[in-house]
Amino acid sequence: MATSQPSNGAAAAIGEQELAEIYAFAVQVAKDAGALLMKAQKESSVDIVTETDMNIEAFIHQSITARYPTHKFIGEESYSQGSDKRYLVDDAPTWIVDPLDGTVNFAHLFPMVCISIGFTINGHPVVGVINAPILNQMVSACRGRGAWLNETQRLPLVHDPIPRSPKTRPGAASSQLGGRGGKGGMAHGVRSLGSAAMGLAYAAMGSVDIWMEGGCWEWDVAGGIAILEEAGGFVTTANPPGDPETCEIPKVRLGGRLPAGASEKETALEAQQRVVREAFSEVPQSYMALST
């Protein structure tokens, strides 16, 4: 997640009890915002989508400001309309909101649509809520308290009880996508949901092993990062290092759930980093040029 330089003053300390209250508040706001989205989901015109986006963000912003007037707020809609385009995340307690992630999906009645709410301290997401009301799925997390589906099922839901098949490794995608003379072949195992937040949510659930996307904004990923990390996931940059085989894998942006548990040969983190290296090795240089 892109951040600015740290602010001059240190962020006010937030204790575990207060953080738990912030988490409960975020969950309720996401539920209420989901109800607003459901009222509008039968309409599909561009005007309705834009209006829904703005109305939901206004509701969330007003709710947060009334409860936490000293906290910062970053929303997709208010940011896009502002004149200051700098990255705004610093050390201060900050709410980062995407009121309608998957707007194209929403316009076409494709249900991969969600409200994403993230809360950061010192520039790092510590609370996240992603509510997909059309699917009746809400994933949420609070630092040190785990990640949950609909507040009852702990994430991840899938834990890879058997060794991974070579056919499901990241490297298999290149051969599947490179068929027919490089014009694309069968892409079994590759998915695009049209929503960065939903991609992170499903990685946290264990529905996908690795999620990769370039060009995300803070509101696309803030909530999902908090959830994925609490589910045991590893987050790094989408841009491969100079040598994916040997360079350090920084903990930043690309989301992938724990692909395998610890074994006699490697720790869980080492297993995660190995899969990330495999994914990096399959990123074409043309993508690199566009995403850097």
Secondary structure, 3 states (H helix, E strand, C coil): CCCCCCCCCCCCCCCHHHHHHHHHHHHHHHHHHHHHHHHHCCCCCHHHHHHHHHHHHHHHHHHHHHHCCCCEEEEHHHHHHCCCCCCCCCCCCEEEEEEEECHHHHHCCCCCCEEEEEEEECCEEEEEEEEECCCCEEEEEECCCCEEECCCEECCCCCCCCCCCHHHCCCHHHHHHCHHHHCCCCCCCCCCCCCHHHHHHHHHHCCCCCECCCCCCHHHHHHHHHHHHHCCCEEECCCCCCCCCCCCCCCCCEEECCCCCCCCCCCHHHHHHHHHHHHHHCCCHHHHHHHC
